[in-house]
């Protein structure tokens, strides 16, 4: 149980393109999903918290107009990198937490490697 | 703000032996959760073990156990009978017990298992 699917696993595209990444909780409902960015050999940095049915909460320094987040259902959140540039190249990982709360951990997707040429 | 520190960028262990990865954290909260996540070369983050701060008993999951010292704000991970499949990056993480669900990660420790 507690499977999180992230798609696509890898994207290579030209500068200026917008890229959409999907994060789905397959066997549980997630009111809250999280989007992280990971640079090579570094830790995960939280970009934003995605809340179902409301606006995402962005971390300081993350451009909300650059990284659009939509959480339209209890099982799907999307991250769109708009007008991507080479500096946006990174590994993006989503996670989801069971709506039931308590001490439920976050479950992570497999990540998306984004390469902007 | 909470911080998580992993002071060992890299560690190595012989297969079948025991290794301990260290983690310290800084917080003014009394209610929180601590986690160890494993990230193998496939890059997926896998939950290894978790600890509720209010529990005095150290969590264990098969070959994995923690040494939780709340007063010292220390949360080390012990891997017994190390296996080749244990080789990965290990991240220690903190989550507040209050309204915020944010995970704060340490910088990670790369574990190598030698045959």
Interface residues (C-beta under 8 A of the other chain):
Chain A: X32 X34 X42 X43 X44 X46 X49 X91 X93 X95 X97 X103 X105 X106 X107 X108 X109 X110 X111 X113
Chain B: X33 X35 X37 X42 X43 X44 X45 X46 X47 X50 X52 X91 X101 X102 X103 X105 X106 X107 X108
